């Protein structure tokens, strides 16, 4: 494999966690020496025949808080949105709530029977443990409200886990809302989170809980031409407060008016507030979220096998053949170029039949698609359990000046990493393998809103004399986008998309902003993630060189024992105290470091200061990790500094080369190859695990 000297210098400065000697060898001699197979959320290898990517089995609950922001005033459907919001509650609390308000033409037309059925459905959808935890969460909220105890800090939340089947999610949303009217459910990326309905609580300060119950049921029914009437109220200021509440919270959906209510026993008529849904005046207005759900979008899932092909290049080629754009594809993770990789994919607006029709054409590009079937939703990054690797390391030999038996060295190294783990660095492919420019440099320019510089970095040529680099060299010399397009090969989809935009909008700051929009969001944010990853690598290396394997005061540790990805909230992160350091309360495998973003906390020790100094060095002292001009927001996350490989197996093989003989010997020279297989959690890198095993940079 061709070595990138500049990157090797950068990567070789990073430390290790284990202290064995290791050995040398060559990886990726050919793509078939490095096979990567995605493991889906059900633990199945995606290269196996499967009947469905989107499982209908409810997962184990994953109870954590997410700071989901809801805008009740502007619920709308945007193209490509993957967020569901269920903002209004229905309920059936084993009682028949009836208020004195008028509801003859509202929602008393058979909904209660359906609600009772949905409540019983809840017991069938959730396992007993999750159901009990949900009930406990609900009544804990209600108890605090009834006791007038304020909820401290951010709003408490309870996750029901990720439910991949869309219909099952809809049923579960409805069942939870109906059983617990004082809760709302929020769905994002197939996960359902339950939280207190603060609007319900607020309304209960103005009207009876019985009325609040019926009002939210009315809203959730969304029945056109229906109305809801609160109890008569003679207090004008109080009516004004109710009017204000309803219009402030739900004014885009409903309108309120006060009407006199006939009461022959009273000297003056009572006044009651009536609520009704607004008429739909504009046919061509933005479609509501509820209307969007009714429009069926075609999603086709498949397994993509590619060989020695960059993933974005593969997607660009598939997009051209299918007549869609690259952002219509969704995937759970990025995969190596110089390898044979298998990964799950979903494409929008393409039927299974249409995808099957291009099978022969894409084989010429070393791609295959199989397990083709219809599904209900797209994939998202991280929606996988991990990856399985089958790797052959060629020409295995001792480190220089190491005379110990090679087989003993290999056994020692593998067992050491199995037991102690490896430093969870982001791997070389995260940063690109160019000698002159790495993806993190482009990401830094984007974070500093240096759009022209970022474009020039992207189009910087390597010191190679081939059509791609000749085209890039011409562009930097002339800034002639049209002329560069005529030189750029067709298969360089990203470069051509960028150049086409530059030709249209010009090489100005605004033109370069428009050019970046020729990339899908996942690709734009990839560069910023690359910068964050580089800083994280350097931070963990500094942390280990400063404190070693001790857990010290000011470290951040994850309190959840079963974290297997980066996407856990700050509520699960704990700052180690002086007393906890003295008592050795935590172990090194629990320590996490923040991946840069606007919603993370830093360690309160030398490592935290290192982060601040590094951001200052790069001119990001005031950076909020948001690039509004490119619609990029990076909240950040936390990453465990150590990981372990799973299901490790290996075998040494002798390979005889008849052309190489030992001096003075007539025996064929035998070289050793190591065949090793293991599984890694999502977002871990096999090259990094091998680096720890071998103590050798690639």
Buried (B, 14 or more C-beta within 10 A) or exposed (E): EEEBEBBEEBBEEBEBBBEBBBBBBBBBBBBEBBBBBBBBBEEBBBBEEBEBBBBEEBBEBBBBBBEBEBEBEEBBBEEEEBEBBBBBBBBBBEEEBEBEBBBEBBBEEEBBEEBEEBBEBBEEBBBEEBBEBBEEBBEEBBEBBEEEEEEEEEEBBBBBBBBBBBEBBBBBBBBBBBBBBBBBBBBBBBBBBBBBBBBBBEBBEBBBBBBBBBBBBBBBBEBEEBBBBBBBBEEEEEBEBBBEBBBEBBBEBBBBEBEEBEEEEEEEBBBBBBBBBEEEEEEEEEBBBEEBBEEEEEBBBBBBBBBBBBBBBBBBBBBBBBEBBBBBBBBBBBBBBBBBBBBBBBBBBBBBEBBBEBEEEBEEBBBBBBBBBEBBBBBBBBBBBBBBBBBBBBBBBBBEEBEEEBEEBBEBBBEBBBEBBBBBBBBBBBBBBBBEBBBBBBBBBBBBBBBBBBBBBBBBBBEEEEEBBBBBBBBEEEBBBEBBBEBBEEBBBBBBBBBBBBBEBBBEEEBBBBBBBBBBEBBBBBBBBBBBBBBBBBBBBBBBEEBEEEBBBBBBBBEBEEBBBBBBBBBBBBBBEEEBBEEEBBEBBBBBBBBBBEBBEBBBBEBBEBBEEBBEEBEBEEBEBBBEBBEBBBBBBBBBBBBBBEEBEBEBEEEEEEEEEEEEEEEEEEBBBBBBBBBBBBBBBBBBBBBBBBBBBB
